[in-house]
Amino acid sequence: MLNIRLTNCLPGVVAAGIVAFSVALPVQAEEDSAIARGGQLYDKWFAVIGADKPKDTHKSWPSSNTKKKGNATWRCKSCHGWDLRGKDGAYASGSYKTGIRGLREFDGGNPADIARAVKDSTHGLGMIPDADIADLALFVTKGQVDMTKYINPDKSVNGDAARGEAYYNTLCAGCHGSKGEKPKDMEGALGKIVSGNPWEGLHKILNGQPDEAMPALRALPLQVAIDTLAYTATLPKKK
């Protein structure tokens, strides 16, 4: 067991007034990077691997949902949700309502089972290289977070926004700005995006943004991500 003190890794955190803490990392901790990459593939696999955006609507996209089409219907998250709960979670209603089940039952499962499913006739994602499918399968089986513990049905977050402010200012503000107004090409203010969809916010805080130089906080204690999410949701709703 390797102990790393964040005072050595993130000096800005200490400068922000946070009490330093120790993180116990297993020898295979580098697996976190593969899981985070798998999370990005789950988000938008074609952006991660540099493939062309699918133009047609996925053959398995339910005809009952006419609000989404094209490449949006090829993203894993579009069917199974940011919370991986599918029809039983945040996507039980809204523009992404599909009636498709989630993936929570595969938490702690066999990655090989997920890898096979990705390539089956229902998913039809055999064009994704095996190494990438392995990362995606690792995310589904080892990288899930039970978001119901941290995000309430009213979208409020069970985190410490005061601590999250220090994390945000140290880890996120350099790219997103002190008020969540950056980058310019981001659709809307960060506070509006995260408060409206905290499940997406937590997913991206943990795993990063596909095809962007956004750090993933996957290897840090989960509470850091939760507190960061809680603070980010309080940022201004307009740029």
C-alpha positions as CSV (number, residue, x, y, z in Angstrom):
1,M,0.0,0.0,0.0
2,L,1.5,3.3,-1.1
3,N,0.5,6.5,0.9
4,I,0.7,9.8,-0.9
5,R,0.0,13.1,0.8
6,L,-1.8,15.6,-1.3
7,T,0.5,18.3,0.2
8,N,3.1,17.1,-2.2
9,C,0.7,16.6,-5.2
10,L,-1.6,19.6,-4.9
11,P,0.1,22.5,-3.0
12,G,-2.5,24.9,-4.2
13,V,-5.1,23.0,-2.2
14,V,-3.2,23.6,1.0
15,A,-2.8,27.3,0.1
16,A,-6.5,27.4,-0.2
17,G,-6.8,26.5,3.4
18,I,-7.8,22.8,3.2
19,V,-6.5,20.4,5.8
20,A,-4.2,18.0,4.0
21,F,-5.2,14.4,4.0
22,S,-3.6,11.1,3.0
23,V,-4.8,8.9,0.1
24,A,-4.1,5.2,0.2
25,L,-3.4,4.1,-3.3
26,P,-3.2,0.4,-4.2
27,V,-0.3,-0.8,-6.4
28,Q,-2.7,-1.1,-9.3
29,A,-3.9,2.5,-8.9
30,E,-3.0,3.3,-12.5
31,E,-6.1,1.4,-13.3
32,D,-8.0,4.5,-12.4
33,S,-6.8,6.2,-15.6
34,A,-8.2,3.4,-17.7
35,I,-11.5,3.6,-15.8
36,A,-11.6,7.3,-16.3
37,R,-11.0,6.9,-20.0
38,G,-13.7,4.3,-20.1
39,G,-16.0,6.9,-18.6
40,Q,-15.2,9.2,-21.4
41,L,-15.9,6.4,-23.9
42,Y,-19.2,5.9,-22.2
43,D,-19.9,9.6,-22.7
44,K,-18.9,10.0,-26.3
45,W,-16.8,7.1,-27.7
46,F,-16.4,8.5,-31.2
47,A,-14.8,11.7,-29.9
48,V,-12.4,9.8,-27.7
49,I,-11.1,7.5,-30.5
50,G,-11.3,10.1,-33.2
51,A,-13.9,8.4,-35.3
52,D,-16.4,10.1,-37.5
53,K,-19.7,11.1,-35.8
54,P,-22.4,8.5,-36.7
55,K,-25.0,10.2,-38.9
56,D,-27.8,7.7,-38.8
57,T,-30.0,7.1,-35.8
58,H,-28.9,3.9,-34.1
59,K,-31.0,0.9,-35.1
60,S,-31.7,0.0,-31.5
61,W,-32.9,3.5,-30.5
62,P,-36.6,3.1,-29.5
63,S,-39.1,4.6,-32.0
64,S,-41.0,6.0,-29.0
65,N,-38.3,8.6,-28.6
66,T,-38.5,11.1,-31.4
67,K,-36.6,13.9,-29.6
68,K,-33.1,12.5,-30.3
69,K,-31.6,11.2,-33.5
70,G,-28.2,10.9,-35.2
71,N,-25.0,10.6,-33.2
72,A,-26.7,11.4,-29.9
73,T,-28.4,7.9,-30.1
74,W,-25.0,6.2,-30.3
75,R,-23.7,7.4,-27.0
76,C,-23.9,4.8,-24.1
77,K,-25.0,7.5,-21.7
78,S,-28.0,8.3,-23.9
79,C,-29.6,4.9,-23.3
80,H,-28.2,4.0,-19.8
81,G,-28.0,7.5,-18.3
82,W,-25.2,9.4,-16.6
83,D,-26.2,7.7,-13.4
84,L,-26.2,4.3,-15.2
85,R,-29.7,3.7,-13.9
86,G,-31.5,4.0,-17.3
87,K,-35.3,4.0,-17.1
88,D,-35.1,3.9,-13.3
89,G,-32.9,7.0,-12.9
90,A,-32.7,10.5,-14.2
91,Y,-33.7,9.4,-17.7
92,A,-37.0,8.1,-16.5
93,S,-38.4,11.3,-18.0
94,G,-37.3,14.1,-20.3
95,S,-35.8,14.1,-23.8
96,Y,-33.7,11.0,-23.2
97,K,-36.5,8.8,-22.0
98,T,-36.1,5.5,-23.7
99,G,-37.4,2.8,-21.4
100,I,-34.0,1.1,-21.6
101,R,-32.7,-0.5,-18.4
102,G,-29.6,0.7,-16.6
103,L,-26.3,-1.0,-15.9
104,R,-26.1,-0.9,-12.1
105,E,-26.5,-4.7,-12.0
106,F,-23.1,-5.0,-13.7
107,D,-21.2,-3.1,-10.9
108,G,-18.5,-5.5,-9.8
109,G,-19.2,-7.9,-12.7
110,N,-17.0,-9.4,-15.3
111,P,-15.6,-7.0,-17.8
112,A,-15.6,-9.7,-20.5
113,D,-19.4,-9.8,-20.3
114,I,-19.6,-6.1,-21.0
115,A,-17.0,-6.4,-23.9
116,R,-19.1,-9.1,-25.5
117,A,-22.3,-7.1,-25.1
118,V,-20.8,-4.0,-26.7
119,K,-20.2,-6.0,-29.9
120,D,-23.5,-7.8,-30.0
121,S,-26.3,-7.2,-32.5
122,T,-28.1,-4.9,-30.2
123,H,-25.3,-2.5,-29.5
124,G,-23.4,-3.0,-32.8
125,L,-20.2,-1.2,-31.7
126,G,-17.7,-3.7,-33.1
127,M,-16.0,-0.8,-34.8
128,I,-14.5,0.3,-31.5
129,P,-11.0,-1.2,-31.0
130,D,-10.7,-3.9,-28.5
131,A,-8.4,-1.9,-26.2
132,D,-11.0,0.9,-26.0
133,I,-13.8,-1.6,-25.3
134,A,-11.6,-3.0,-22.5
135,D,-11.5,0.5,-20.9
136,L,-15.3,0.9,-21.4
137,A,-15.9,-2.5,-19.8
138,L,-13.6,-1.6,-16.9
139,F,-15.6,1.6,-16.3
140,V,-18.9,-0.3,-16.2
141,T,-17.8,-3.0,-13.9
142,K,-15.3,-1.2,-11.6
143,G,-15.9,2.5,-12.0
144,Q,-19.6,3.0,-11.1
145,V,-20.7,5.3,-8.4
146,D,-24.1,5.0,-6.7
147,M,-25.2,8.6,-7.4
148,T,-28.4,8.2,-5.4
149,K,-26.2,8.6,-2.3
150,Y,-24.9,12.0,-3.4
151,I,-27.5,13.5,-5.7
152,N,-31.1,13.9,-4.6
153,P,-34.2,13.7,-6.8
154,D,-34.5,17.5,-6.6
155,K,-31.0,17.8,-8.0
156,S,-29.4,19.0,-4.8
157,V,-26.0,17.6,-3.9
158,N,-25.0,16.0,-0.6
159,G,-21.6,17.7,-0.5
160,D,-19.8,20.4,1.3
161,A,-19.8,23.4,-1.0
162,A,-17.4,25.4,1.2
163,R,-14.7,22.7,0.8
164,G,-15.7,22.4,-2.8
165,E,-15.0,26.1,-3.4
166,A,-11.3,25.5,-2.5
167,Y,-11.2,22.4,-4.7
168,Y,-12.8,24.3,-7.6
169,N,-10.5,27.3,-7.4
170,T,-7.5,25.0,-7.3
171,L,-8.4,22.4,-9.8
172,C,-11.1,23.9,-12.1
173,A,-11.0,27.7,-12.3
174,G,-7.9,27.8,-14.5
175,C,-10.0,26.5,-17.4
176,H,-13.6,27.3,-16.3
177,G,-13.0,30.7,-14.7
178,S,-13.8,31.7,-11.2
179,K,-17.5,32.0,-12.0
180,G,-17.8,29.1,-14.4
181,E,-18.0,31.4,-17.4
182,K,-15.3,29.6,-19.5
183,P,-14.5,28.3,-22.0
184,K,-16.3,30.5,-24.5
185,D,-17.5,27.6,-26.6
186,M,-19.2,25.9,-23.7
187,E,-23.0,25.9,-24.0
188,G,-24.2,28.1,-21.2
189,A,-22.6,28.9,-17.8
190,L,-21.1,26.0,-15.9
191,G,-23.4,26.7,-12.9
192,K,-26.5,26.3,-15.1
193,I,-25.2,23.1,-16.7
194,V,-24.3,21.4,-13.4
195,S,-27.3,22.5,-11.4
196,G,-29.6,21.3,-14.2
197,N,-27.9,18.0,-14.6
198,P,-25.7,17.2,-11.6
199,W,-25.4,13.5,-12.7
200,E,-23.6,14.6,-15.8
201,G,-21.5,17.0,-13.7
202,L,-20.3,14.3,-11.4
203,H,-19.6,12.0,-14.3
204,K,-17.4,14.6,-16.0
205,I,-15.7,15.7,-12.8
206,L,-14.7,12.0,-12.2
207,N,-13.7,11.1,-15.7
208,G,-13.1,14.3,-17.7
209,Q,-14.5,15.6,-20.9
210,P,-14.0,13.6,-24.1
211,D,-11.4,15.0,-26.5
212,E,-10.6,17.9,-24.1
213,A,-7.7,18.5,-21.7
214,M,-10.0,18.4,-18.6
215,P,-8.5,16.6,-15.6
216,A,-10.3,13.6,-14.2
217,L,-10.5,13.4,-10.4
218,R,-11.1,9.7,-10.5
219,A,-7.9,8.8,-8.5
220,L,-8.7,11.3,-5.6
221,P,-11.1,10.4,-2.8
222,L,-14.7,10.5,-4.1
223,Q,-15.7,13.1,-1.6
224,V,-13.5,15.6,-3.4
225,A,-15.6,15.2,-6.5
226,I,-18.8,15.4,-4.5
227,D,-17.8,18.6,-2.8
228,T,-16.6,20.1,-6.0
229,L,-19.9,19.3,-7.6
230,A,-21.8,20.9,-4.7
231,Y,-19.9,24.1,-5.1
232,T,-20.0,24.2,-8.9
233,A,-23.8,23.9,-8.8
234,T,-23.9,27.2,-6.9
235,L,-22.0,29.2,-9.6
236,P,-23.9,31.8,-11.6
237,K,-26.4,30.5,-14.1
238,K,-25.5,33.1,-16.7
239,K,-22.2,34.0,-18.3
